[in-house]
Amino acid sequence: MTAMHGVLGVFLLALAVGAQAEPVAGKPRPPVEAHAQWVGSWAVAPYDFQELAINPAAVSAVGAVGIQAFRGQTLRQLVRPTLDGERVRIRFSNVFGKTPLHIAAASVGLGTGASSASPASLRELRFNGRGDLTVEPGTEAWSDGIDLKVEAGQDVVVSTFMDQLTPFATISLQDLKTSWVVVGNGILKPKLEGAIPMALNHIVTGLDVWSREPALTVVAFGDSITAGGGEAGEGAYPDLLATRLRDSPRAPKAVSVLNEGIGGNRLLLDGSGPSGLSRFARDALGQSGVTHVIVLLGTNDIGRKALVSKAGLVMPPGEMPTTQRIIAGLAQLIAQARAKGVRVLIGTVPPFKNGVYWTKDTDAMRDEVNRWIRGRKDVDGVIDFDAALRDPADPAAMDPKYDSGDHLHPGKAGRAAMAAAVDVRGF
């Protein structure tokens, strides 16, 4: 979205090529149970670093980037699983790279605060039994599985040593300021002396756990309303939903929630990240063990019409968002998910009166899209985020107690209301 939400604002922000079978990593394979499989426990949507160069608002959101390449350095990043496991694997992405990505060495361990890790927990990763990995441009690759007990909500650190010149390419814009860089190979060092905080996260886009029991993997797919951010230390609605599902006696015990939101993302056209239509197969349906997807897109498509109109610009006919095009796009996502046997929950577009996207025309378009969503019979559930967030005294506007202040993005209470709006019985 184009309105800023705190320090992150609008611009917060593949093809899963790893084998699903359990690989060898120097230890015997675990027994093969009927339900044993790799399940996504943490993931982010990949984003093209080059977009920052052409997007001044995005740069202001993340702050100065500084260096724009790695060489002879170790990058350590913090991730937080949403599902327990005793064995993990890590996904490394070069989706937006123009040259091969060479990882000379990498490790995973349990975090103990900032860039530090528990010494006894650090494990060197292997790749088809090798210590290094080359990821070709436009692809992603998984490490071999390795024994490491992780718990939902726990800090896990992934360290990557890049010995060759590695220009920034594939990044993620969620959970900024959770990565550090240091000169030399420090993948097995518990404490990185002289580590420099990084403005962005790079390369690492997923953590899977090996599950021996039936598990659900829920992908929250959307824009900045899904990606979250804005208030430091406050979770996005998918994070709050993950906590709610873990704590609910009515929900399955083994369930993870993956946040695949990108701030500013549109359903129909590329802009801030690839369009929802073009990235759905990779970012949603490509997650390990995915069983459910929550779709919440359309706000930025609808709002684009208002921005163009207010600026006195003319959009090419094929790019003008219409109710019919948005509905057709959402229908495509539903069809793709159902063809893969993935259950679909679709969310209504939240209110945004008094925000930059609002005009009488865009509000009418939002109402029409929501009417279509509420009438769907080919989905497994409708989540009425509009009803959960709107002001009872003015339904076109967000309830002030849920508003972050820009009349577009929910604040802390609003994100909690969104998580509460999801019927856990749908899982």
Secondary structure, DSSP 8 states (H G I E B T S, - for coil): --S--TTTGGG------S-SS---SSS------TT-EEEEEEE---EETHHHHT-HHHHHHH------EESSEEEEEEE--SS-EEEEEEEEE-TT-SS-EEE-EEEEEEEEETTEE-GGG-EE--BTTBS-EEE-TT-EEE---EEEEE-TT--EEEEEEE-S-EE--EEE-SS-S-EEEEES--TT-SS-TT-EEESSEESEEEEEEEESS--EEEEEEESHHHH--SSTT---HHHHHHHHHHH-TTS-SSEEEEEEE-TT--SSS-SSSS-HHHHHHHHTTTSTT--EEEEE--HHHHHHHHHHHHTT----GGG---HHHHHHHHHHHHHHHHHTT-EEEEE-----TTSTT--HHHHHHHHHHHHHHHT-SSSSEEE-HHHHHEETTEEEEE-GGGB-SSSSSB-HHHHHHHHHHS-GGG-
